[in-house]
Amino acid sequence: MRSGSLAIIAVLAARATADPATAEQRAAEAKDRATHGDLPGAAAKFREAYAADPRPDLICNVGIAYYKAKDLPRADAISISAS
């Protein structure tokens, strides 16, 4: 029970310091890079977005960008570190 409480506190602390506006700006930049074929650049911007607001969809997009860039070791590393 105690470890569950600590996990909840950690999530709440991360959300308290989140910067959703910056995350959305970086995610928009990432999508633009992906549209123009710069998938490694998109992955980097999604990582910046995740650093600003640690939402699961943002870290997932990092892995997807690496996967689409055929950088499978990095794509797999994201799935391992996010578990």
VENKAUR-V293098 format. One record per residue. N is the residue number from 1. SS is DSSP state (helix for helix, strand for strand, loop for the rest). D_CENTER is the distance of its C-alpha to the mean C-alpha in whole Angstrom. Layout:
N,SS,D_CENTER  N,SS,D_CENTER
This chain:
1,loop,28  2,helix,28  3,helix,24  4,helix,23  5,helix,24  6,helix,22  7,helix,19  8,helix,20  9,helix,20  10,helix,17  11,helix,15  12,helix,17  13,helix,17  14,helix,14  15,helix,14  16,helix,17  17,loop,16  18,loop,13  19,loop,13  20,helix,12  21,helix,15  22,helix,13  23,helix,9  24,helix,11  25,helix,13  26,helix,10  27,helix,9  28,helix,13  29,helix,13  30,helix,11  31,helix,13  32,helix,16  33,helix,15  34,helix,15  35,helix,18  36,loop,20  37,loop,19  38,loop,17  39,helix,14  40,helix,13  41,helix,13  42,helix,11  43,helix,8  44,helix,9  45,helix,9  46,helix,5  47,helix,5  48,helix,7  49,helix,6  50,helix,4  51,helix,7  52,helix,9  53,loop,8  54,loop,7  55,loop,7  56,helix,6  57,helix,6  58,helix,3  59,helix,2  60,helix,6  61,helix,6  62,helix,5  63,helix,8  64,helix,10  65,helix,10  66,helix,12  67,helix,14  68,helix,15  69,loop,16  70,loop,18  71,loop,16  72,helix,16  73,helix,16  74,helix,13  75,helix,12  76,helix,14  77,helix,12  78,helix,9  79,helix,11  80,helix,13  81,helix,11  82,loop,9  83,loop,13
